[in-house]
């Protein structure tokens, strides 16, 4: 399939920067923009074109990829008149994590601007983005999915068409709820093991042989044992934002989500300790405080 023309990527934070880098190295023409200009320096050094203003990126692109923090950030950047006036005839692809209701509202707003819209949230982090092994979930028509396959294929080995707009967003929230539940449960069990004087290696050896094991446990274990949460792949603040979005989704679907609400309170307590910008595994410091006496 013929690659699409230039794509603009708005939002070069942790994941957005890695996605821009991957698309560029896959041969796609990318122009990037970030509100904090310092976050584009590494991309510029690799040869990517950097726009000074979002409307400059939008004007030069056939497709606009959004990897922004939330729906409010999307509205403030993309739907501002300088950008909105340049959207007619273009396709906007929303790749961050927002609610399905927010995604549908954005689709309606962009139709007014004369733009096409689909969603493509991803599961994975920096390493997966740079390697092209993200799990890409696309909420789109079949035609949109095929038209933008060069983008999906650059980022993922097996991109999936989930259904119409809204469904991929809902699926992403369901998966991120599992991320939060998993780290909370693992932190609690590891804390109990440490405080009972049991070696973490013994705990992990049994866990790895059981049906309870998840690869994320091994991935996060070194951070928890060392209590080192810098260089995050996914921050505490972003996970809490996503969990709140999941809570709204669950309420609308008449689901009982008290377990997720409880993890949300733990994340709020983590942020109260000043740990909002570090890796979400810092939740361990709330569940298993380092200053409590007992075997560690």
N, C-alpha and C positions, 0 to 999 in steps of 0.2 A: 504494500500500500504506500502511496506517496506520502511523505511526511507533511504535516501541516506547516503553514508558514510560521512566522515568528510568534512565540508565546511570551506573554508578560507574566512574571511571577511576582505577586505582591505579598511581602512578608517573608523576610529571610532570617527568621530566628533559628533556633536549633534545628528543627525539621525542615523548614522552608529553605534554608541555605543548603542543606544536604540534597534536597530535591532539585534545586536549581543547578547545583554542581553535577548531579547525575544526568539530568537532561542535556546539559551542555556537552558533557563528555560522550553522550550517546549520539551526538551529531545534530541535535535540534538547536534551532536559533532561539536564544533566550535573552530577554531583557528584564532585569530585576529591579525592584524598588523595595526599600524599607524605610520606615519613618525615622528610625535611628540609623543614620548614614554609616556609622562606624561598623555596623553589622554586615556591610556589603564589601568591606575592604578585601577580605580573603577571596571573594568571588571575582572582584575586579582584577586581582593579581593572577587569576586563572584565565583571564581573557573574556569574562562575561561583560556584556554591556550593562551599565548601571544608569538608571534614570534618576534625575534629580527630583522629579515630581511624579506622582502616580499617573497623572493624565498624560505625561510624556510616554510612559510605558504603554498605557492603554492605546494611545493613538497609533503606535507603531506595530501593534500586535493583532493577529487574527483570533487568538484565544487568550483569555486572562485566567491564570491559575491563582486562587486565593488560598494562602496558608497563613491566615490571620488569627488572632487570639480568640475572637468571639464575634457574634452577630453585630454587636455595637461597633466594633472596629471595622467590620466590613461596611456598615452603613456610613461611617464617618469618612472612609477613604473612597470607596467605590461609588457611592450614591451622592457624593458631593457634586455640585453642578459641573466643575471642570472635567471630572471623569464621566459623569452620567451623560454628558452631551457627546461623548466620543464612543459610546457603547453600541450604537446602532449597527446591526449586521455582524456583530462579534459574538463569540461564545464565551460565557463565563463558567469556569469549573471550580466549584467550591471544594477544597481539599482539607480544610480544618475540621474541628469538631464543633458542631452546632446542633441544636435541636431540630427534629423533623418539621415542627411547626415553623421554626425560623427559616429553614431551607425552603419550604413552600412559599412563605411570605417573600423571600428574596427572589424566587422564581417569578412571582407576580410583579414585583417591583421592576425587575429587569425586562419583562415583557413590555412594560410601559416605555422603557428606554429603547425598545427595538432590538434587545439582545436575546440570544438563546442562552439556556442555562441547564447545567446538570451538576450533580454532586459526585465526589469521588474521595471520601475519607479513606485514610490508610491506617493499618495497624503495623507497628514496627517503629524503630527508632533510627538513630544516626547511622549505625553500621548497616542496617538493612536498606536504608535510603541510598547510601553510597554504593552498595553492592547490587542494587536493583532487585532486591528480594522483599520489598514491602508487600503486604497483603492489601491490594487495592479493591475497594468495594464501590461499585459504580451505580448510582441512581440516575437512570437516563432512559431514553428510548433506544431501541436496537440501532437505529440509524446514528444516533450520537455516539453510542458505544463503538461502533465500527469506524466512524469518522475520526475519532480521537485515539484509536488503538495504538498508534506510534508512541503516544505519551504513556498510556498504560503499560505497554510492553517495555518501555525504557525503565520503568520503576518496579515492575513486578513480573515474576515468572508465570503467574496464573491470575491475571485480572479477572474479576467476576462481575457480571451484570446482575445486580440484585433485584432490580425492578424499577418502578417509576420513582421520581424525586420524592424523598422523605423516607423511603425504606432503607437506603444505605445509611442515612443519618441515624435512624433508629438502631440499626444493627451495630454501628460503631459505639453508640452509647451503651448497649448491652454488653459489648466486649470490654469497654473501659470500666464498667461496673465490676466485672470479674477481676480486672487488674487491681482495683481498690480492695475488693474482698480478699483476694489471694494474699496480698502483702500484709493485710491486717491479721489474717488467720495464721500465716507463717510466722510473723513477728510474735504473736501470742504464744504459739507452741515453742518456738525457739527460746523465748524468755523463760517459759516454765521449765524447759530442759536445763538451761544454764543455772537457774536458781535452785534446782534440785540436785546440782552437783554432777550432772550427767554430761559427758563430753559431747559437744556438737557433732563430732565425727561419728560417734555411735548413732546418734539420732539420724544423721543424714544417710548413713549406710543402710539402715533399716528402711527409711523413707524412700530411698531410690529403688529399692526392690519391691515396693508396694504400688498398688493402684492409685495411691494418694499423690504420687510424685508429679510435680510439674517442673519443666525446665527453668522456669523463672526462679524457682527456689535456689538452684545452684548459681544462677546469674546474680542474684541479690545477696547471697550469703556472705561473700567477702565484705561488702559494704556494711552489713549488719554487725558482723563480728568486730570490724575495725571502727564502726560508727563513723564512717567517712562518706559523706553525702554530697561532696562537691562534684563538679563536672556532670551535671544531671543529664539524663536522657529524656526525662519527663519530670517536670517540677511538681512540688506539692500543690502550689496554687492552681496549676492547670488541671491536676487530677480532681481537686475539689470542685472546680468549675464544671467539669464534666459530670461529676457525681450529682451535682445539683440539677443539671440538665436531665440526667437519668431519673431523678426523683420526680421531676415534672412529667416526664414521659410515663413513668410507672403509675402516677396518680391518674393520668388521663386514661390509662388502660385498666384502671380499677385493680391494680396489683398492690399487695402488701409489701412495702419496701422498708420496714423498720431496720432490717439488717444493714442496708445501704445507708440509712439515716445515721445509724450508730457509727459507721466508719467515717461518715461525713463529719461527725462531731470530733472524732479523733484527729482528722485532718485539720479542722479548725484549731484544735489545741496545739497541733504542730506548728501552724502558722503563728499562733500566739507566742511561741518560743522564738520567733524571728526566723523560721526555717522555710518560708514560703517559696524561695527561689532555688532551693537545693533539690536533690533527687527525692522522689516521693518515698523512697525507702526510709527516710528520716522519721516516718511514722513510728518506727521502732523505738525512738527515744521517748515517745509518749507512752507507748504500751509497756516498754521495759526500761524505765528511767535509769540512767547510768549512776545516779547518786543514791540509789537504794541499797541498803546493806544486804549481804547474802552472796553466795557463790555466783560468779559471772563467767 
